[in-house]
Amino acid sequence: MRGEDSPEPPAGSVRLVTPALASERLAGLLQRITEEGGFAYVSSAEKAAGGDFRAAEAAREMAWEQLHSGPWHSVVPAWRDAYAMSCLHVAAFHAGAGNFREALKTLDMGLIMGGRLLRRDLDEAVEKIVGRSKGEEARVGAPASGLRLEEGDGDGCGKSQIVERQGSLSMERFLCDYFLRGIPVILTGCIDHWPARARWKDIQYLKGIAGDRTVPVEVGKNYLCDEWKQELITFSQFLERIHSTERCIADLTYLAQHPLFDQVVGRKYIRLYSASVSGELYPCEETMLKNSSQVDLDDLDLKKFPKVQDLEFVDCVLEEGEMLYVPPKWWHYVRSLTTSFSVSFWWSECKKPAS
């Protein structure tokens, strides 16, 4: 929060240097906010830059209200950047007082809800705070017993064509035999070198490196259920939820955000339907949900959805260390057979530069 010539912060604190309001990008942002009628926000932001903590919190609250003034797509982009800026100011005060958890939570909220203008500043601030615990990973040491993974029964795998498994597959073969032909395939041995294969089994290690970070999660069976909701919680809280054996189906919690689906820890049952049978899967009629099926495979109603019974599909139990390629527009159903962690990679077609 302080300038370069300011005295060193007290022991046990971290100094976060925020961008000057007079800089070209922030001056332009404040001008846009003024044009949107945000005079009170600009005044509070100026006081915050001068060292007023209450003004910093007030600016953040004003920006937060603007983010919730209507549908997300209608929010003026400048207000998202304004929220990110106020998060930087508030986090700087917390870091200066040695309250690193609150500072980290504030910065994460800026990353999740804020715009792109100050994303690099937020990332650098997070890195500076997390850097204090750089030796934490070394102190945690080798993975302990960690998460106890219980075998699932894998039921539902017998009616289908099993997804093919391939090891040591060249890029050329993958592109020609699977990618261009739109065929799912399981790739083995591709992530054996990942440290996460061992480390992510240790819940204490995960809490040590990211436990205080704020993450968006989805709660409930799926977003078509009435009880489904979204929450912002710390990663430690998320780990505690998924590790609990007392959670009911309505309280299932998973991280929000598969062309390439990597199973790092645990096992999952996955069923895939080709894009060619989309009509028989009874897509939701609402525009925003048209890529979701009304069919609940866990409680199949054949009277309501009779066409599903005769549809062909491919399925598999994705084992630890395997990667599954899912072709574009294919429908997927995923069920965890054990406590598990997966990583999804998304990509889009690159446009060739104009000659």
N, C-alpha and C positions, 0 to 999 in steps of 0.2 A: 504494500500500500504506500510505502514511503519512497522517496526519491533516492538517487544514487548517493547523495551526500549525507543521508540521514545516519544517525548512530546505529551501531549493531543492535539487533533485537535482543531481549533478555534471553538467558539460557533456557532451553526447553521450548523455544518457539522457532517459527520459520517465517522469514520475510518473503511475502509475495509482492512483486512489483507489478502493479496494474498499468495498462496503457494510459498515457496522458489524454485527458479530455480534449486537449487542443490538437491532438494528432489528426491527420486528415480523415482517417476512417471513423474515429469517434465523433469528430466535429460534424461530419456528414450524417452520422446516425442521430445525433441530438437534433440536428436540423429537421430530419424526417419525422422524429417524434414530436417536435414542436408543431410541425405542419399537421400532425394527426390530433393536435389538441392536448398533447402531453406536457403542458407547461409545468405542472406540479412535479412530474417525474424528473424533468430536466433540472429543476431547482434542487430536488433531493439528491440527484446524482452529483451535482456540483458540490453540495455540502459533504457528501460521502467521500468524494475525492479529497476533500480538505480534512478528513479525519473524523467525521461525524457518523458514529456507528448506527444511531437511531435513524438517521437520514438514509443510510444504506439499506437498512431493513425496510423502511417505508417505500423506497424506490423499488425494491424487489417485490413487495406486496402489490404495488400499483401495476407493475408489469405482469405479475401473476394473474391479476384480475382481467387484464386485457387478453391473456391467453385463453381465458374461459368465458369470453364475451359472446361466443357463438360457436358454430361448427369449426373444427380445426382448420379446414381448408380456407375458411374466410378470415382467419387471423392475419392481420397486417404483418408481413415479414419483419419489419423494423421493430415490432414489439418483441419478437422472439430474440432478436439481437440485444434489445434493451434488457430483457430478462437475463441473458447471459452476462451482460456487463455488470448488472447489479449483483449477480451471484459471485462474480470475481471480487467485487468490493466487500461483500459480506464475508466471503471465505478468507480474504486477507486479514480482516479483523480477528476472526477465529484462530487463524494460523499464528498471528502475532501474539495471541494470548495463550498459545500452546494447546488449544482445543482442536486437535487434528481430526478427530472423528467427525466433528460438526463441520469443519472446513471441507473435508473430503465429501461429505454428504451434500453440501451446498454446491460444490464444483460438479458433482455427478448430476445434480438436478439441472445445472446449466448446460451440461452436455446432452442430457436427455430431452430437455424442453426448449433449449435455446437455439438460435440460428447458427449460421456458419461463419459469421464475421469474426467471432472471437474463439472459434473452436481450438485453434492452435494455442492461444493463450491459456485456455482452460486445461488442455492436455499438458502443457508445460507446468502449470501450477500443480496438477495432480501428480506429475512425475517428481516434482520437488518435495511434496509432502511424503509420498510413498518412498522416496529416496532415503528418508530418515531410517527406514526399516530395511535397507538394502541387505543387511546381514541376517535378516530374519530367516530367509530361506535356508541359509547355511546352518543356523541354529536348530531349525526344525529337523534337519538330517534326513536320513533315509525314511521312506514311507513305513508307517507303523501298520498295525492290523487294519485301522481305518474302517471303511464301510464294509459291512458284512453282506456279501452278495448271495442271495438265495436263488437257487435254480427255479425257473418257471416251467410250466408243463408243456408250453409250445402247442397247445391245442389249436385246431383250426388250420393246421398245415397240410392235412392229408388230402384235400379235395383239389389241389391245384397243380400246376406245373411249377416246379421249383426253379427259382432264379439261378442261372448258371454262375459257377464260381471260376475265377481265373487268377492264376498267380503269375508273376513276372510277365505281365502283359505289356507289350511295347506300345508307345503312343500311336504308331501307325495302325496297329491291329485294333486298338481301342476305337480310333476314329472310323476306320473302315467297317469293322464288324459290329460295332455297337452304337456309337454316337450318331453316325450318318444314317444308320438303319433304324434308329429309335428303339433299341432293345435294351432292357435293364441288364445289369451285370454286377456281380459282386467281385471286388478286387481284393485279393489277399496279399499280405506282406508289405503293403505300401506305407503303413504308419508304424511299423515295428520299431523304428528309430526314435519315435516321439517320446520325450521324457514324460509327457502326460500319461502314457500308458501305465506307468507305475505310480507317479506322484498323485494323480487324481483319485487314487483309491484311498488316500490318507486324508480324512476329513479335517484333521488338525492342520495339515499342510495347506489345504485350500483356505481355511479360515485365516491362517497366518499371512498369506500373500494377498488375499482379496476380501477378507471377512467384513471389512467396514465399508466396502463399495456399495453404492445404491444401484439396484438393478430392477427393471420392469419385469413383473411376472404375471402369468395368467393363472387364475384359480378356478377350478371346476373341470368337468370332464372335457368339454369343448365349448367354443364360443357360440354354439347354437342352443345351448342349454340355458334355461332361465336363471340358474344360480351362478352362471359364469360371470367373472369380473376380473378386473386388472388391478394390481397393486404395485406400489413402489416400496421395496423392503431391502434390507441389507443382505449381502450374499450369505452371511452367517445365518440369518433367519431362514433364508431359502434352504440351506443345507440341513438345518434342524427340522424343517418341515418334511423334506423328502426322506430323511432318515427315520422319522417317526413311523411306528407301525400302527398307530392309533388313528390315523387320518382316514376319514370316510371319503367316498368317491367324489362328493361335492367339494371337498377341500383339497383335492389333488392340485399341486402347484408345479408349474414348469416355466422355464425361461422363455420369454417371448422372442422369438427368433432364436426342394432338396435335390437340386440337381445332383450334388455329390454329398452323400450322407455318411459320415465317419463315426463308427461306434468305438469310442475310446475306452469306456468302462462299462461292464455289464452286457446284457443281451436284450434284444428287442424283436418282437414278431412284426413283420411288415407285409402287408398285402397291397398289390398294385393292380389297377385296372387301366387298360389302354384308353387313350383319348378317343378312340373310335367308338367306344360304348358310352360316351358321356350322356347321351339322351336317356339311356336305360338306367342311369344312376340317380335319376330324379333330382337334378340340380335345383337349388333354391331359386325362387323367382325374383327375389329382391336383387337389384343391381349389384350392391356391395357384397352379396353372399353367393353370387351365381357360380363361383368356383368351389362351392361347398355342396355336398350331397345331403339330402334330407334323410337318407338311410342311416340307421344306427346299427352297425354290424354287431354290437354287443347285445342288442335286444331287437333282433330282426323281425319286422312286421310284414310277413309275406302277403297278407291280405291287402295291405296298403301299398306295398311295393313288390308286386309279383314278378316283375321282369328281372329282379336281382338274382333270383334263385338259379337261373340258367346262364348267367354271365360267366365268361371265362376270365380267369385272373391268374397272376403269378404271385407267389409268396415265398417267404424265407424266414428263418431265424437268423438275424444278423448278429454274428458272434463278435466278441471283443477283438479289436484290432482289424476289423474288416471295413471296407468302404462299399457303399451301394450307389450305383449310378441310376438316377431316375430320369427318364426322358421327359422333355417338355410336355406339359399339359396332361401327363398321366395322373390318375387319381391314386391317393395313397391313404392307407389306414395303418397306424402305428400303435403298438401296445408294448409297454415295458414288461419284461418277464422278470427282471431283477431291478434293484436300484441301479441307475445307469446314467452315464453322461455321453452325449453325442455332440458332434460339430457338423454344421451344414455349410457347404460352400455354394454360393450363388454366382452366376456370371451371365452376361448378356453378349450378344453378337457385337463385335467391334466394327465401327464404321470406318471404311477406308478413307484416308485423307484425300481431299480433292486434288487432282494433279494440276 
